């Protein structure tokens, strides 16, 4: 019987059920997601470009931030364009190979983001708890090595879930009750034994999420301990300010991730589950550039300087007050 099932993997195309909403709601969702996606691309690309082009931002904190912003662009681009097309089309199909590739890249970019967030927490730990040794401990070469390790670990580690899912046999229904390829939804469609694959994926996800969470929590435990020993109120406020944006992004990232893969599967309402997934894949990436740009004076100054340079290039001269240009260069 098992051999018979293994020979029955005839599914070559999957169909997404998508969102069970009215035509008017589909139009609203299409416009909303499209506008959010444009903002995600613009906001994260702007941060990444500013980090690449501005010498003032060539330090570990912003190099990691630039990597994170680029990863957000890649992650959302794997899911959102296809979702937009499927909202307005009747046949919401994806090939078997395309589904596996989407699953792999979602996992790769998601793991890379998680590792980058933990590396950023470690960077803040060194900057606040070991300020005298920070420049030697987090040199440019070390920073680039950490970034490369995050990307490499994310893409190599995600080969495991790809391998586990590719071993599944699909011989029956091929309609995914979601708007993108998710491992949990594919398990529900498989007619093969999923115990080993599901356990492997659970261990992999636990290692990535729990490992990153432990490093982040440990880093901030030491950071808080150091901050409370500071006698200067100004120094405390500065230390809190450098960590606030990262803490907000970490809370959004892990909060929605945990809710999506732990609390969400326990719910019987699939539409609620899709809504939670939509928040994780669309809304959270939109908020990240807002969080990092609104409170960051360095990015404000660099952005203004770049705008001035563009104005000088377009008009051949600077028409604004010269003291503002001098301030932007500082």
C-alpha positions in Angstrom: 0.0 0.0 0.0 2.8 2.4 0.9 4.6 1.6 -2.4 1.3 2.3 -4.2 1.0 5.7 -2.6 4.6 6.6 -3.4 3.8 5.9 -7.1 0.7 8.1 -7.0 2.4 11.6 -6.7 0.6 12.9 -9.7 -0.1 16.4 -8.5 1.9 18.9 -10.7 -0.2 22.0 -10.1 -1.6 23.5 -6.9 -4.5 25.9 -6.6 -4.8 28.5 -3.9 -8.2 29.1 -2.3 -7.2 32.6 -1.4 -9.5 35.0 0.5 -13.2 34.2 0.6 -14.4 37.8 0.2 -16.8 39.7 -2.1 -15.8 41.5 -5.3 -15.8 44.9 -3.7 -13.6 43.7 -0.9 -11.2 42.1 -3.5 -10.8 45.5 -5.2 -10.2 47.2 -1.8 -7.6 44.5 -0.9 -5.9 44.7 -4.2 -5.4 48.5 -4.0 -4.4 48.3 -0.3 -1.8 45.6 -0.8 -0.5 47.2 -4.0 0.0 50.5 -2.2 1.6 48.8 0.8 3.9 46.8 -1.5 5.1 50.0 -3.3 5.8 51.6 0.1 7.7 48.5 1.2 9.9 48.6 -1.9 10.4 52.3 -1.7 11.0 52.5 2.1 13.4 49.6 2.4 15.2 50.4 -0.8 15.7 53.9 0.4 17.3 52.7 3.6 19.5 50.2 1.8 20.7 52.8 -0.7 21.4 55.3 2.0 23.5 52.8 3.8 25.4 51.9 0.6 26.0 55.5 -0.6 26.6 57.4 2.6 29.9 57.2 4.5 28.2 58.5 7.6 26.2 55.2 7.8 29.1 52.9 7.2 29.1 51.4 10.7 27.9 48.0 11.8 24.5 49.0 13.0 23.5 50.5 9.7 25.2 47.8 7.6 23.1 45.2 9.4 20.0 47.5 8.9 20.8 47.8 5.2 21.0 44.0 4.9 17.7 43.6 6.8 15.9 46.1 4.6 17.1 44.3 1.4 16.0 41.0 2.9 12.5 42.5 3.5 12.3 43.5 -0.2 13.2 40.0 -1.2 10.9 38.3 1.2 7.8 40.3 0.3 8.6 40.0 -3.5 8.4 36.3 -3.2 4.8 36.5 -2.0 3.0 39.8 -2.7 3.2 40.0 -6.5 1.7 36.5 -6.9 -1.0 37.4 -4.3 -1.9 40.5 -6.3 -2.3 38.5 -9.5 -4.4 35.8 -7.8 -6.8 38.4 -6.3 -7.9 39.4 -9.8 -7.7 36.1 -11.5 -10.0 33.1 -11.4 -7.4 30.4 -11.7 -5.1 30.9 -8.7 -2.6 28.2 -9.7 1.1 27.5 -9.1 3.2 24.7 -10.4 4.6 22.0 -8.1 8.1 23.3 -8.7 7.1 26.9 -8.3 5.4 26.1 -5.0 8.6 24.4 -3.7 10.7 27.4 -4.8 8.4 29.8 -3.1 8.5 27.7 0.1 12.3 27.6 -0.1 12.8 31.4 -0.6 10.3 32.3 2.0 12.1 30.1 4.5 15.5 31.4 3.4 14.7 35.1 3.7 12.7 34.5 6.9 15.7 32.7 8.5 18.1 35.4 7.3 15.9 38.1 8.8 15.8 36.2 12.1 19.6 35.8 12.2 20.2 39.4 11.2 17.9 40.6 14.1 19.9 38.5 16.6 23.2 39.8 15.1 21.9 43.4 15.5 21.1 42.7 19.2 24.6 41.4 19.7 26.0 44.5 18.0 24.0 46.7 20.5 25.3 44.6 23.4 28.9 45.2 22.3 28.3 48.9 21.7 26.7 49.5 25.2 28.3 47.0 27.4 31.8 47.1 25.9 32.1 50.6 24.3 35.9 50.8 24.7 36.5 47.6 22.8 33.6 48.0 20.3 35.6 49.4 17.4 38.1 46.5 17.6 35.5 43.8 18.3 33.1 44.9 15.5 35.5 45.9 12.8 34.2 46.3 9.2 35.6 42.9 8.2 33.8 41.3 11.2 30.6 43.1 10.4 30.7 41.8 6.8 31.5 38.3 8.0 28.5 38.3 10.3 26.3 39.5 7.4 27.6 36.9 5.1 27.1 34.2 7.7 23.4 35.2 8.2 22.7 35.0 4.5 24.7 31.7 4.1 23.1 30.0 7.1 19.6 31.2 6.0 19.9 29.7 2.5 21.8 26.6 3.4 19.6 25.8 6.5 16.4 26.2 4.4 17.5 23.3 2.2 16.3 21.0 5.0 12.6 22.1 4.9 12.8 22.0 1.1 14.1 18.5 1.2 11.5 17.4 3.7 8.6 18.9 1.7 9.9 17.6 -1.6 9.7 14.0 -0.2 6.0 14.4 0.4 3.6 12.5 -1.9 0.6 14.3 -3.2 -2.0 12.0 -4.7 -5.3 13.6 -3.8 -6.6 17.2 -3.4 -4.4 19.9 -4.7 -6.2 23.0 -3.3 -4.1 24.9 -0.8 -6.3 26.8 1.7 -4.0 29.8 1.8 -2.6 32.5 -0.5 1.0 31.2 -0.7 2.8 27.9 -0.3 3.1 27.1 3.4 4.6 23.9 4.8 1.7 23.3 7.2 -0.8 23.6 4.5 1.2 21.2 2.2 1.4 18.7 5.0 -2.4 18.7 5.2 -2.6 17.8 1.5 0.0 15.0 1.5 -1.1 11.4 1.4 2.3 10.1 2.7 3.6 9.7 6.2 4.4 13.2 7.4 5.7 12.4 10.9 9.4 12.5 10.1 9.1 15.6 7.8 7.0 17.5 10.3 9.4 16.7 13.2 12.4 17.8 11.1 10.7 21.0 10.2 9.7 21.6 13.8 13.3 21.1 15.0 14.6 23.3 12.3 12.2 26.1 13.1 12.8 25.7 16.8 16.6 25.9 16.4 16.3 29.1 14.3 13.6 30.9 16.3 14.6 29.8 19.8 18.3 30.2 19.0 17.8 33.8 17.8 15.4 34.6 20.6 17.8 33.4 23.3 20.6 35.5 21.8 18.4 38.6 21.6 17.0 38.2 25.1 20.5 37.5 26.5 21.9 40.6 24.8 19.2 42.8 26.1 19.4 41.4 29.6 23.1 42.5 29.7 22.2 45.8 28.1 19.6 46.5 30.7 22.0 45.6 33.5 24.6 48.0 32.1 22.0 50.8 31.6 20.8 50.6 35.2 24.4 51.0 36.4 24.8 54.2 34.5 24.8 57.4 36.6 24.1 59.8 33.8 20.5 60.2 32.8 21.6 61.5 29.4 23.7 58.3 28.8 20.7 56.1 29.8 18.4 57.9 27.4 20.9 57.6 24.6 21.4 53.9 25.3 17.6 53.3 25.3 17.2 55.3 22.1 19.7 53.2 20.2 17.8 50.1 21.2 14.2 51.2 20.9 13.8 50.8 17.2 15.4 47.4 17.1 13.2 46.2 20.1 10.1 47.4 18.3 11.0 45.5 15.1 12.0 42.4 17.1 8.6 42.5 18.9 6.7 42.8 15.6 8.7 40.1 13.9 8.6 37.4 16.6 5.2 38.4 17.9 3.5 37.8 14.5 5.7 34.8 13.7 4.9 33.0 16.9 1.2 33.8 16.6 1.2 32.7 13.0 2.8 29.3 13.6 1.8 28.5 17.2 -1.5 30.1 18.0 -2.8 30.3 14.4 -2.9 26.5 13.6 -4.9 25.9 16.8 -7.7 28.1 15.4 -10.4 26.5 13.3 -11.2 29.7 11.3 -9.0 29.5 8.3 -9.8 33.1 7.2 -8.5 34.4 10.6 -5.3 32.4 9.9 -4.9 34.0 6.5 -5.4 37.4 8.1 -2.6 36.7 10.6 -0.4 35.6 7.7 -1.2 38.7 5.8 -0.1 40.9 8.7 3.2 39.0 8.9 3.9 39.1 5.2 2.6 42.5 4.3 1.9 44.8 7.3 5.0 44.1 9.4 7.5 44.7 6.5 5.7 48.0 5.9 6.2 49.1 9.5 10.0 48.4 9.7 11.2 51.3 7.5 8.8 53.6 9.4 10.2 52.5 12.8 13.8 52.9 11.8 13.4 56.2 9.9 11.1 58.2 12.2 13.3 58.0 15.3 16.7 58.0 13.6 18.4 61.4 13.3 21.3 59.9 11.4 19.1 58.7 8.6 17.3 62.1 8.6 20.6 64.0 8.1 21.9 61.6 5.5 18.6 61.7 3.6 18.6 65.5 3.6 22.2 65.6 2.4 21.4 63.2 -0.5 18.4 65.3 -1.4 20.6 68.4 -1.4 23.1 66.6 -3.7 20.4 65.7 -6.1 19.1 69.2 -6.1 22.7 70.5 -6.8 23.0 68.0 -9.6 19.7 68.9 -11.2 19.9 72.6 -10.9 23.6 73.2 -10.9 23.6 75.1 -7.6 22.2 74.9 -4.1 19.3 77.3 -3.6 18.6 76.8 0.1 20.4 78.2 3.1 24.0 77.2 3.1 24.1 76.5 6.9 21.6 73.6 6.3 24.0 71.9 3.9 26.8 72.3 6.5 24.6 70.8 9.2 23.8 67.8 6.9 27.4 67.1 6.4 28.1 66.7 10.1 
